[in-house]
Amino acid sequence: MTSNKTDVFEFLKRLVSIDSTSSRPNRPVSEMLADRLESLGFDVRISSYLDVKGVEKTNVVGRLLPTKCSADAPGLAYFCHSDVVPADDWSLSHGPYELTELDGRWYGRGSCDMKGSAACMLAAVARIDRQQLSAPFYFICTADEEIGFGGARHFVNNDDVYGELIERQPPVIIGEPTSLRVVYAHKGIHVFRATSIGKSAHSSSREGINANLAMIPFLVRMKELRDQSLAETRFQHDEFDPPDVSWNIGINDFTYASNVTPGQSVCTIFIRPMPDRDISELLAQVELAASECGLELKVEAHGDPFYTDPNARVVRDALELTGQLTAHTVSYGTDGGELTDLENIIVFGPGNIAQAHTADEWIAIDQIEKGIDAFERFVRHYCVA
C-alpha cells in the first residue's frame, strides 16, 4: 500500500474504534470527522437533535469552498452516515471495534457500512489542492441511517445547507457500499410494529389471556396482502431484483416455556416499495387489519424509494468516470429517500453490501484503493476547472 492508503487505515481505525451503534450518542465520531474536515480546509458545523428515545444525535456538515465560486457551478455533494448496527454476534478474537487487516481485508464494525467510504472520500479530497477548486464540495455525515434515516430528515428540515443544495442542484453521491457500481435507484421502507396484549398465566388455569389468539387472524391477513402484492403486476417493477414489493413478517410472543400463556405477541412488518408504484392501498389494509383484530399498531420507520433516470447526465458521467457500461438498481434503502428535492443522485461506494451488517464485517483493501481513486475522479470532474 502507498502511504496514502496507510493513512486511510489509521484514520479508519480511529473511526471504527468508536462504538457508534445507532442506540448510542454519536458525537465522538462526529467530532472526529469534523476535525479531519477542518484540517482539510472545510467550513464545518455539527448539528444536534434528540432521537425518539431522547438520545442526542449529531450530523456533520462540511463545505469546501473555492476562493472564487461561480453561481452557476453546482459542485458535488457526498453523503454518508456515522451510525452502525450492533456487534453482539461478533466472533473474531480482535473484537468489532479494533480494525484488523487479514487476507486482504479490513475487519471491523462499520468498515464496510460505511465508515470505510467516508475515509475513502476524505483521502480523495486530501489529494486535491484547494487552490484548484472552481466549485464547492459538500460532505454531509448523518446519524440514524440504520434505524429510519432520522439524521437525514433532520438535515432536510433544519439545515440551510440543504436549501443551498436545492438551489445549486449538484450531483450527489450517497457513498453506501455498491462494490463501486453505479446505482440509480433503490427501494424504500415501511416498518410497522403490531402488538397484541393478553395476560400471562400458567396454561392449566383460566387466568391467562392468550395474546396470540388476536394475532393469528392478523398474520393470516398479512400473508394475504403479501400474496396480493406478489401476484398483481401493478405493484411490480422490472428494473429491480426482486421485482416485487418485499415483505418481511416477524413474530415473537416472548414465551420461553410451553405451559405459559403468552401475555404479549408482537408482529413486525417490513415492506420495501419501489419508485412509481403506489402501495397506499396495501398500507391502509395493514392499518385496517390491526384495528379489526384489536392490535396496537405503530409506524417504526419510513423511507421513500429514490429514482434517477438511468439516462440522466449524472448517471452517464458516473459510468464514464468509472469505466462502466451499465447502471444498476438495489433493493436496500439509503438516505437518498429523504433527499427528495435533489435531482441528481447516485449511490456509489466501496465495499459489498453482502458484508454490511454481518457478524464479522469487512471491506476488501482493493475496494478501498479503487474507491479513493474513483472519488478523486468525481471531485476533480465536478469541482476542479
Secondary structure, DSSP 4 states (H G I P E B T S, - for coil): --HHHHHHHHHHHHHHHS--BTTS--HHHHHHHHHHHHHTT-EEEEEEEE-TTS-EEEEEEEEE--SS--TT---EEEEEE--B---TT--STT-TTS-EEETTEEESTTTTTTHHHHHHHHHHHHTS-GGGB-S-EEEEEES-GGGT-HHHHHHHHH-HHHHHHHHH---EEE---STT--EEEE--EEEEEEEEE-B-EETTSS--B-THHHHHHHHHHHHHHHHHHHH-GGG--TTSSS-S-EEEEEEE----STTEE-SEEEEEEEEE--TT---HHHHHHHHHHHHHTT-EEEEEEEE--EE--TTSHHHHHHHHHHT-S--EEESS--GGGG-TT-S-EEE--SS-GGGTT-TT-EEEHHHHHHHHHHHHHHHHHHHB-
